[in-house]
């Protein structure tokens, strides 16, 4: 780094004659040493001479939202048990962590100021404000003018998106910082992201958002205008921006004549809405009373442990609620603060009420819970919901790699339970009710349910009576949501609660931590104990195994541990564990391609009505059984080219599913004799394709 220079008030013109080095987006990857130097230069510009904690935020699993914007499913202040780093003592460790996560396709952000706390990134924890910043999303930004002012710029990796930084020669107070930031945002027409605890992308990382778009790829985040080590005197900068640091703007809560409060927009702090489904639900609430809707939204933010500025930001995401604030004669902040304080008071009263209730609850001594051998006779063993697989008032999980048909199996289970229909060859003793948490979204569940009804010749109305769907995640670390779910399951008298997937219902709980996952297990136990239902978690494993990903605390906690592996429309379910019935067995399933009739989904395209559904035929691969025929038929239907497969090729494919050659040839002959497949070759050189005119699974 060049020796620091200061543009002082004695010579304001020095800010206009600074020599700036420009580095444009270069072709090829920079060397690791260059990247590390870029990061050290970046930190020096942001943090000046201060000491504190450098906070990092990680964003992973980007997806394209309905509004066309790219969002992240994971937005965490901690990944892999990594904590904030001490600066400057641990700067090398911080750089290694940043580059490590970026290399793994994770979007990395760092705090624009150092914090005094290891665990909190709230604005009141900022150590010192050494640098201004602006998030500019415009291709019209005049980089030459920016360079001429002695400022520096980082290209954020998206075309036309820049982060402008102005290193200061001395730290400013929070009030002075807001004055300068407001003026800078207006000057550059930047986004209203101007708090001292903001996080932005550091140079040397990759912007991975566009990888979810067709043909998209990650792009480098790098210096566009590099810092020279010169820092701007804040009073000189204030004069350039046309503001007065000695007369900072009045608080929006300042009272005026007639007892009224005037002001503008409240201070806000953006956050990832996808990580707070309870806030999303409150934001989607629309009634005739905008005041009540505002109170409900602020309350949801408070209960989710968000900050007041974050609650203000959430309110501004609703045009209805924002327009209500605009129509009132007082400052936004005053109105929202009253809502916030009412919610805080309500929560304190609720907590006090719970404490009083706990005090009144009679204490049951452990000796009164002891049982003798004779007493054990009175304990009723769990009754089956699906014999051999799922049992009442127990906990269960289905785990497997991505794309192994876990969700299709779960859908089949809850549909069989809802209608009393056998699940493949497993008996369903009675009808039961299910609450299905579609934590990854409910857009595709309708066609899966209707396809199941078509396949099993069931009136969809039967599912309406016995199946409820929650289209957002149930967060297991949110006590309010758990209490609400206990009410829902109890009122509906549900026998099973399906969480699909468990990972989306444990956002913010470290997946590899037994302690963190223990909290989620305890939450499900509260639901089970309070309702008698069976929670069934659908969880991803690694791509190379079937054991659930992350902490094995779940493996020990569940009564039934079911592990799935599958591809090419067949799957094997292995009963890894049942606590009190035989386990260690394997069961095989086939899945049929199905298109829901247009009369059930009018106006929906053929592609959006097509899905898979569990075959009605039972499991087992010994002999030319129905499933062997189904496997071979699905191989031909989904894999064969236009000119078909030869018998040898079909048998080779079938061997991958552990179907013996003799069994495969027998099944092939069976399909030919019944017209399920057609020879498009010759008698001497047969080549088979599926007969598209015959697709009735009852015939297999």
Secondary structure, 3 states (H helix, E strand, C coil): CCCCEEECHHHHHHHHCCCCCECCCCCCCCCHHHHHHHHHHHHHHHHCCCCEEECEEEEEEEEECCCCCEEEEEEECCCCCCCCEEECCCHHHHHHHHHHHHHCCCEEEEECCCECCCCCCCHHHECCEEEEEEEEECCCCCHHHHHHCCCEEEECCCCCEEEEEEEEEEEECHHHHHHHHHHHHHHHCCCCCCCCCCEECCCCCEECHHHHCCCCCCEECEEEECCCCEEECHHHHHHHHCCCCCCCCCCCCCECHHHCECCCCCCCCCCCHHHCHHHHHHHHCCCCCHHHHHHHHHHHHHHCCCCHHHHHHHHHCCHHHHHHHHHCCCCHHHHHHHHHHHHHHHHHHHHHHHHHHHHHCCCCCHHHHCCCHHHHCCCCCCCEEECCCEECCCEEEEEECCCCCHHHHHHHHHHHHHHCCCECCECCCCCCCEEEEECCCCCCHHHHHHHHHHHHCCCCHHHHHHEEEECCCCCCCCHHHHHHHHHHHHHHCCCEEEEECCHHHCCCCCCCCHHHHHHHHHHHHHHHHHHCCEEEEEEEECCCCCCECCCCHHHHHCCEEEEEEEECCEEEEEEEEECCCCCCCEEEEEEEEEECCCCCCCCCCCHHHEEEEECCCCCCCCCCCHHHHHHHHHHHHHHCCCCCECHHHHHHHHHCCCCCHHHHHHHHHHHHHCCCEEECCCCCCCCEEECCCCCCHHHC
